[in-house]
Structure formats: C-alpha cells, structure tokens
Amino acid sequence: MNEELDATYKAVFRQCYPKLLFYAVRLVGDEEAEDIVQDVFVELWRRKESVVIGEQILAFLYRSVYTKAINLLKHQAIENNYSAAMMEIYERKLQYYQPDHAEVIRKIEDQELRQEIYGAINELPDKCREVFKLSYLHEMKNKDIAETLGISLRTVEAHMYKALKFLRERLRHLLLSLIIFSAKLLSVFMS
C-alpha cells in the first residue's frame, strides 16, 4: 500500500509539476515559482492520509499554487509598502540633514545671526539696552518708554540713537556677509 501510494505521488508529481510551475511563473515570476510548487507538493505529501488522489487532484493543486502565490504577493506588497515608507522617511532625514540643504543652512545662519545680534545688544550700556529692548523687542513707542522708565522723551531718543549707532558699527560685518551671501545665492538661481 505504501509503495503504491509513493508511486502514485511520483506519477502526479511528474505529470503536474511542469504545468504547475508554468502557472506559478505567470503569477509570481521565476524566482518564487519553483518554491511555491515545491511547497504545494510537500503539503500534499504531508496531508497524504486525508487527500484522495483522483480526477480533481490537478484542480486542487492549481488552487493550492494560486493561494500560495496570492499570499506571497500580498506579503511582498506589505514588505514593499513598509520598505517604501521607511525609504521615504530615510530620504527625508537625509534631505533635511544634507549639508547644503537650504532650510538647514537658513536655520543655522538664523541662529548664529540671532546670537550675534543679542550679543551686541547685551554689550550696550544698561539704560541704553533697556530702551532699545523696549522699543524693538516689545514694540513700544518712544513716548510710552519715557513714561514707563520715568525719563524724558529726548533721553529715550538719545539712548536709541546711541544704541543704533553702536549696533551698526558692531554688526557691520554681518551686513557685508549678508550682501555676499545674497549675491552668491542669486548667482546660483540665475545660472
């Protein structure tokens, strides 16, 4: 009985394998097709006690190949979607941290510029710095500053004049750098 069963399975394998392989190749391509067909025959062998080999065996085998192929394609689609999503995240990270990425450079330059400006503001004499901050950082009018600090309007104007003159001198190199950078940036966009 066992030898007869083995002979029957060998005959089914020899007869059906080429047809199933051709079918699987059309579904999933060369690389996975052979594995799918072999898996189907291994599964058939494992279930030999419950599967009756008869006229419907070819339909059963085709259906098994189809099911395994669909499962493989679904699995690949999930992997590809995950891979595509991960690749997009990776590319965005690379793009964001790329040294010549304009946004990163702008943020770094803005931070350096702010530090330079705040450093210069902090070098102002105390009263002058206070008047300047109230005017530019808190957007108060000179008249309101005079009332808040209890000083004359002329004194506020004198402090503002002194602060602006000092900052122009102290930050002159930034203006020159900004002009050079803008010229370079413009030349890149024009070429």
Buried (B, 14 or more C-beta within 10 A) or exposed (E): EEEEEEEEBEEBBEEBBEBBBEBBBEBBEEEBBEEBBBBBBEEBEEEBEEEEBEEEBBEBBBEBBBEBBEEBEEEEEEEEEEEEEEEEEEEEEEEEEEEEEEEBBEEEEEEEBEEBBEEBBEEBEEBBBBBBBBBBEEEBEBEBBBEBBEBEEEBBBBBBEBBBEBBEEBBEEBEEBEEEEEEEEEEEEEE
